[in-house]
Amino acid sequence: MFDMNCCELCPRRCRSDRTVTVGFCGAGDEVRAAKTMLHFWEEPCVSGTRGSGAIFFEGCPLRCVFCQNMDISRRAGNDAPRGDTSLAGTAALADAMTALAAAGAHNLNLVSPTQYTPQIIEALELARPAVPVVWNTGGYERRETIAMLRGYADVFLTDVKYLSPELAARCAGAPDYFETAADALEVMLDVAGAPEYDGDGMLRRGVIVRVLVLPGERRDAEAILRALYDRFGADAFVLSLMSQYTPEFFLRTARASEPELKALRRRVTTFEYQSVADFALSLGFRGYFQERSSASASYTPDFGSPRDK
């Protein structure tokens, strides 16, 4: 699992020699972060009043066609251009973790971290943060990789994006997405345990599952909820049902003209989102439900600058 000469960290298992090239994810062997910031736009129990100490990593093993972070999820590799080389390397990452905690962050929020799991573990050993560590992932994880995080990750903030293999194949080239994500979620629940909060209502341990309602795919979102309920029940994790899909990012891609993806050119309707929300409530899920005002590109960080002041 730690072998950068034959990488199998993510379910793609591309076996690339990341010491000389990049994997499917776009990452080489040097950990690279595009931005660090106090992030106030996560779920309230993550962002709180002081912000979540977000570290946005370059590259991604999933690469959805509508990715709102595509400016960095498609940018990685040891020789890729970057604005600030101080955000490259394990020691620099540990320093960034320490700085965010010192700035008052409620937690360290590692965004799209999978491709750098061994390096992040090394940085956490150096930094020894006194705040919870959040593993913020698209959900496409190997069970074995998640198991490596026992003793390092306290909170998992994970997507479960697709149930339909056809939809997952169209959007991410990953027809095995749901079964893989559900198996990984099982390990996350074992590693992090039941939701546990501090005196200020901040999540100290546990799992948040994000389900993004996609335009034209409310039935798939409902099927995700039903499958998760059948396997894990309604109380094992906190649900975050999201309405924030924005077509701007998809419309920038070469695939925006494909007929089978035409629904992704628009926002989610109130009817679509409310139908899924009502279904989630009928199953007994508790957690967070978004207002439609969140469906805006303005909530995506500016990746042109590596640090927010």
Secondary structure, 3 states (H helix, E strand, C coil): CCCCCCCCCCCCCCCCCCCCCCCCCCCCCCCEEEEEEEECCCCHHHHCCCCEEEEEECCCCCCCCCCCCHHHHCCCCCCCCCCCHHHECHHHHHHHHHHHHHCCCCCEEEECCHHHHHHHHHHHHHHCCCCCEEEEECCCCCHHHHHCCCCCCCEEEEECCCCCHHHHHHHHCCCCHHHHHHHHHHHHHHHHCCCEECCCCCEEEEEEEEEECCCCCHHHHHHHHHHHHHHHCCCCCEEEEECCCCHHHHHCCHHHHCHHHHHHHCCCCHHHHHHHHHHHHHHCCCEEECCHHHCCHHHCCCCCCCECC
